[in-house]
Amino acid sequence: MYKKSGFFALLVLFALAFSGFVGDRLVDAQQAESKPAVKPTPPEPIEEEDKVERVETESVNVLFTAQDRNRKLILTLKPEDVRILENGQVQPISAFSRQIDLPLSLAILIDTSASQERTLPEEKSAAISFIESVVRPTKDEVSVISFTGESTLEQGMTNNVNRLRRAVERVEFIPPSGYLGGGVVVNNGRVPGTPPISGSNQQVQGSTAIWDSIWVTSSDVLGPAPEKTRRAIVLLSDGYDTFSKKKLDEAVQAAQRAEAVIYSIGIGDNFYDGVDKGSMTKIAERTGGRAYFPKDETELRQAFQQIQEEMRSQYLIAYEPTNRALDGSYRKIDIQLANTELEKQKIRLTHRQGYFAKTKK
């Protein structure tokens, strides 16, 4: 009995000791869980004088074309072949590429004044063919504007070729009251037995406001166009402006603000004064485009074809101007050949002549 009771006593003592050991471990574990996790000490805030200086800049993108003395497009230029200057200062080039696939935002401006009466059917036919061959429904958009002394939006920006075709077909010459043809209006627009017509309306109908039309198209039609698109205006007119409130320079500036290139097609009637080649060339070249002066319908279609080829064969050069001021000032752009061998070949570079810097927000 004694031995058994002694044995049991030892077991009891061992059990009590073991339970105390386990209990201590459980308490330690519970205490450890109840303690909050130690968080890493956050880094000290950067003092104002230590922070990195941030300078707002804008990237300037310029599309240009290269042609030899025979007006053949050059498609093999490399970045080292050219340099770009802003206000006479060479700028570091940040990007250079051939652009054959950029989306296109295009406005076709059609002069419907009296001097275009006999040539208008050919212009419309060529314009429709151009639209059908140029517009890619998934990428491009086109608008159609007709103008005399005021502009009419025949079709806003769309990629629907059928709508564009109908818009061009709708364009027509509407003769002023009393119009006999050849620019002759009898009785100041009044025909015996009819009531007088508003003098101002009559004046608008019989006038041509080219610069106003380019200005409003650049500001209201092409201005809101998406970023990273080629923006262009195809102008069909004889170049004689008789009614605009805006000047040619203001039309150029509006196109430059919209980053739009103008391709002018000078079409006139020899019964009138023909074509003002000077103004049509100036409005085109100052925006980076070209002027065409077709003599017949065949050359007119060739002009449209050349415009299409040129728009698909442009280079894009980009730089961040060393003048970082966001002051809205006008900056002159000049792209020059840096390759002396190309200079000897009389390669001609065509591009817009300037841009307006952004302003602070």
SULHU-V517429 format. One line per field, one symbol per residue. phi: phi as a letter, one per 30 degrees, with the letter a starting at -180 (. if undefined). burial: # if it has 9 or more other ideal C-beta (glycine too) atoms within 8 Angstrom, else .. A space follows every 50 residues. Layout:
# SULHU-V517429
phi->???
burial->???
This chain:
# SULHU-V517429
phi->.ddddddddddddddddddddddedddddddddddddddddddddddedc dddccdbbdccbdbbbbddciddccbdceddbbbbbhicdcddcaaadcc bddccbccccdcdedcedceedddddddddddccdcedbcbbbbbcabdb cbddadeacddddddddddddadcdddidcjiicbchhjccejcddcedd dddddccbbddddddddddccdeddedhbdcbbcccacicccbdddcedd ddddddddhccccccdbbcddccibdddddddddddcjcbcbbdcadddd dddddddddddcbccccbacdddcdcciddcdcbcbdccddddddhdccc adclacddcdd
burial->.................................................. .......#.#.#######....##..#...##.###....#.#..#..#. .################.##.###########.##....##########. #.###..##.#.######..#.#..####.....#...##......#... .##################.###.#...#############.##.#.#.# ########.##########..#..###.################..#.## ####.######.#########.#..#....###.###.#..##...#.## #######....
